[in-house]
Amino acid sequence: MKSIYPILIQDDKEENCYIVDIPDFEISTWGKTILEAIENARDAIGLTAITIEDDGDKLPVPSELKDIKEENDSDIITLVDVDIDQYRKDNDTRAVKKNCTLPYWLEVKAEKENINFSAALQLGVKQMLGIQE
């Protein structure tokens, strides 16, 4: 699911960096350059979104850029695109142990063919969900 969220970038001359506020998530980040600040904003949104989804909550609806502009006087107000599903695939690679059962005859046959049960389960679940890789 790809979304676009507004961010506000302030030039912090004292610290020689750019501070980024992400109002829809009520979080902040920073970067030494504008590019790094935007990349860190995308990363912060991705990490926060994964946590929100894992907690069973809904992601915030992106604010309209015009509404953000009316409420703020930041140096830069722009949009950041984030593909939450792709972000999760790229960054949330924890292995989770699942216990499953199958008929004995199928286990015997699979072991004779040296089938990796974890890989087979992953492939089957991806096919059932329509995930192409």
Secondary structure, 3 states (H helix, E strand, C coil): CEEEEEEEEEEECCCCEEEEEECCCCEEEEECCHHHHHHHHHHHHHHHHHHHHHCCCCCCCCCCHHHHHHHCCCCEEEEEEEEHHHHHHHHCCCCCCCCCCCCHHHHHHHHHCCCCHHHHHHHHHHHHHCCCC
